[in-house]
């Protein structure tokens, strides 16, 4: 009996050891000029290292967006501030040594890498000035670290994401209230639409006839200017009743099936679900205060939304369209979210206020509970998943 009990105990320990995983996440801290590498072992979050970034030791350069290459060998970081332009930095995973950098536009922010082209698409958020001029999406070759094109979109673009097949790129213009689709191959805008829910749309603001509107002319290289006609067309998208739309979209996230998109409307407290084929809003999720980022689990079951204004994180069941959990974050200004490839854990960055440290807070999407917190530098923002190890 004793031997049998020992055998069972050893088997349980072995099974646990095989099933236990380590999850690795990178998170940028904008007011520290650092990137934190965090390891989560299923119970506790460990800050493995804090990586100094940038080239000006006496200046805050503002690391903002971050992503990891599909092969996991490199991570890329947008540095928002510059003289006046920001940069994209390339680092080697593991050693976390800087490899190269390239200058982009005004305030480069979020980014995504296409599985089809291998190129990086970075929105130039352009936080400067009066927020009336259209901005751009920079397209970068990550091997050579050169900007090969810029595509003009709307005012203050954000939430740069691609379909899983890598063929279409999406971003939202915060001050234009418009979702933009870019063909990853041709590098041209192919479709646009208002991000407002259907019941709020006006006929003139419910989408745009691409036959009447030549978005191909909106593509801009470094040496090309922008015509007044193009500027007026883009500005008109967001100036119904002589004011910017109230939606203020801040994020777009594709469903793993590539059939649906989820757009976060920070200004009107909702997330809209868009059918990619019909190019229409098909569902609206009313959220807590000031939603900011979102991501869909790889199994397609859950949508996780960060509520920047409420300091909370919500979990939505996509089958029922109901919010099934809402967590209080440990401090204010909830920011980004990334979900582990096994759909088990959501990793949420929370900025904090003033001298408060930022944090990465981890939520179990199976048990629907908060499980761990990692304290990192001030103003935790951009967050990316690196790898998962047994």
N, C-alpha and C positions, 0 to 999 in steps of 0.2 A: 504493500500500500504506500509505504514511504517513497519507494523508488518511482511508483506511478505518479505520485504527487509532484516529485521533483521533475519528472519528465514533462508533465503538464506545465509546470512553472517555466521550465526552460523553453518550451515551445511557445508559450505566450510572450516571453521576452524576445525571442527570435522574431516572432510575427510582428511585434511592436517595432522592433528595430528596422525591419524591412519596410514597414508602412510609414514610419516617421520620415518627414521631409524637412529640408531646410529651404526656405524661400528667400531670395535676395532681391532687394529693391534699392534703386537710386532715388534720392529726393534732393532737389535744389533748395537752398536757403538764400533767398534773394538779398536780404540785408546783411549777410555774413560773407558773401562771395565764397560759399562752400557748397559741396555736394556731399551728402551723407550716404554711405553704403550701409544698409540695414539687413541683418539676417534674422529671420523669424523661424523658430524651430517647432512651431505648433503650439507653444505655450508662452514663450518669452521673446520679446524683440531685443536684439543686441545691435548696438551701433558699432559696426566692425571698424569703421574709420571715417574721419572727416577729411575730405579732399579739398585743399585750397584750389580755387580756379581763378582764371583771369591773368592779366599781365601787369596790372597797375596796383602795387601793394597799398598805396595810400588812397585809392579811390574805390568806391563801391560801384562795381560794373553791372551788378544785377543779373545773376543767373536766373533764367526764367523757365523756358521749356526744355524738356529732356526726353530722349528716346534711345533705345538700344537697337543695334542692327539685328536683322533676323537671325544671323548666325551666332549672335551673342558675343562677337569678338570686339566690338567697339560701342561706345556710347557717345552721343552727340548732345551738345548743350548750346542753347541760344543765350548770348550775353546781350542784354537789352540796351545798355547804355554805351555811348561812344562819343566821338567828336566829328560829326554828330551821329554817325551810323554805328549800329551794333554788329556783332559777329556771330558766326557759327563755329564752335570748337569741336574738335574730334579727339577722343581719349581712348586708350586701350583698356579694355576690361581686365581685371586681375591686378595689373601693375598700376592702373589708373594714371598713366603718364599721358601728357598732352602730345598729340601727334601733329596737328596742324590746325589752322583756322582760316576763315574766309570772311571778308566784309560783306554785309548784306544791306538792308534798308534801315529805316527808322524804327527802332524798338522791335527787333525780331522776337517772336514769342513762341507759340506752339508749333509742333512739326509732326510729320509722319513720313514713313518710308514705304515706297511702293514695292509690293512683291512682284510686280510685272516689269518695272523699269529699273528698279534698284536705286532710283533717285530720291532725294529728300525734298519735301515740299514744306516750306516754312512761311508762315504768315508774318508780314511786317505790320505790327499792330499800330504803329505810329501814334504814340501817346502824346506827342507834342502838338502845340498849336491849338487851333479852334475846332478841330474835329469836324471839318466840313469837306476836306479833300479825300477822294478815293485813295486807297492804298494798294498794296501788291502782295502776291505770293512769290517768294523766291524759290527757284528750282535749282538744286545743287547736286553735282556729281560727287558722291562721298569718297570715291577712290582718289580723284585728283584734287578734291576740295576746291572746286571752282563753281561759281554761279553761272549757269548756262542760259537762264532766261528769268524774266519776271513777268507775271501775269497780273494785270490790273483787275481789281475787284471793287469792293465797297469801302465804306468808312469804318476804320478800326476793325479789321478782320481778326478772327480768333477761332480756336477749335479745329486745327488742321488735322483731318483724318481721311483715310482712304478705305475703299472697300477691301475685303480680304483678298479678292482677286487682283487688287492693285491697279485696276483699270480706270477708276474714277476717284477724283479727289474732291473733298467737300470742306467748306469753311463757311462761317457766318460772319456777316458784317454787323458789328454791334450797333453802330449808329445809323445804319441804313435799314436794319430789320430784314435783311435778305440772306437767303441760303444760296451759295454758289456751287455749281458743279463744274469741275475742270476735267477734260479728257487728259489722262496721264500721258498718253502717247503723243497727241498733237499739241499739248500744252495750251489749249484754248478753252475759254469758258463756253460750255455747251448749253447749260440751262440755269435759270434763276427762279426763285419764288419767294414770296413773303413767308415769314415764319409765324405769322399770327394764326390762331385757331380759326376754323372756317366761319364761325358765327360772327367774327369780328372783321372779316375781310370786306373791303369795298371792291367793286368790279375793277376799278382801275389799278387796284393794288393787290390783286389776287394771283399774280404771276405775270410773265412777260412773254410775248410772242417772239420767239427767237428769229422767225423769218423777217419780222419787221425791224428787229434790232440786231445790228451786226456786232456781236460780241467778239468776233474774230479780230476786229479792229482795235479791241481793247487790250490785246496782248502787247506788252511793252518790253523792249530791251533797254539796257542801260543808256543807249544813245538816242532813244526815241522819246519825244515829248508826248503829251496827252492833249488831244484836240479839245476845244471848248465844247464841241458837240458831244464827245464821249463823256466829259465831265458833267454836262447838263443831264445826259441820259441817266447816268449813275445816280446823281443827286436827286433826280426826280423819283427814283425808286423809294426814297425814304422821306419825301417831303409832302405827303398827303396832308391837306389842311395847313400847309405852311409850317409844319413841325416834324421833327424826327418821330418815327414810329415808337410806341411805348414798349415794344417787346424787348428790345436790347438783348438779342441772342448772344450767348457767350460760348456755346459749345455745340458740337455735333458729333454723334457717335453712331457708326453703322452696326446693324445686327450681324452676327456671324453668318447668317444665310445670305447676306448682301441684298436682300429684298426690301429691307426697312432701314430708315434713319431715325435717330432721336435727336431733336434739337431742343436745347435748354433756353427758355425765354426768361432771362434774369429779371427783366423789368415788370413782367406781368405774372410771375409766379406760376409757371406751368412748363411742362415738357410736351412737345407735339411729336407724334409718330407719323412719319411720312412714308408712303409707298413709293419706292424708287421708280417702278415701271410707270405707274399712273401719274406720278409727280403731284400727289395730293396729300393733304393732311387727313389721316383716317381716324386718329384718336388723339384726345387731349387729356393729359394727367395734371390735375390741379395739385400743386405742391405747397410746401412750406415756404417761408420767406426767402426771396432772392436765391433761387437755385443757381448753380454756377457751372459745375462739370457733371458728366455722367459717363457710365460705361456699362455695357451688356456682358453678362457672363458668357463664356464660350459654349455652354450648353443651351444658351438662348432662353433660359428660364427667368432670369432676374435682371432688372435694371437698377443700378445703384446711382443715386443722385446726391450730390453735396449741396447743402443749403447754407450758402455763405452768410446770409443775413440772420439766420436762426441759430447758427452754430450747431447744426444737426446733420445727420446723414440718413437718408431714406432708402429702403429696399422695396422695390415694386415687383409684383408677380405679373409677368407679361401676358400670361394666359388669361387672367381675370381682370387685369388692368387696375388692381388694387394695391395700395401700399400695405405691406405685411409687417414691416418693422420700421421703427424710427429711433435712432440713437442720439443721445446728447453727446456732443464732443467735449473734450476736457477743457477747451478754451475757445475763444471766439475766432471768427473769420475762417470758416471751413473752405478749403480750396479744391484740390484735385483728388482723383480716385483712379486706381488701377486694380484689376482683379487677376488673381492667379490663374494660370491656364487650366487648372483642374476645377475651376469655378467654385472653389471652397472659401477663399478669403478675399475680402476687400481691404485694400490699403489706402487710407485717406490722409492727405496732408492738411494740416491746420496751421494757419499762419501765427496766431497769437497777436497780442496788441502791445505796442511800446517795446519794453525791454523783456517781455515774456519770451521764453524759448518757443520755437515752433515744435511740431510733433508729427509723427506718423502714427495713426491709430488704426488698429486692425480689428476687423469684424468677421466673425464666423457666419457665413451665409447658409450653412446647413443647420446649425443650432440657433441662429439668429440671436447672437449675443456678442458683446464687446469682449475681446480676449487679451489685448496687449497694447501698450503705448511705448513708443521710442521718443525720447526727448532729443531734439536736434537744434540747429541754429535758428535764428530769428527769421520770420517770414517764410516758413516752409511753403513751397508752391509746386513747381513742376515735379512729377513723380512718374517713374517708369519701372517696369518689371524686368529683371535681368534673367534669372534662371531658377530652376527648382531641382533640388538634388535629394536623393534618398540617403 
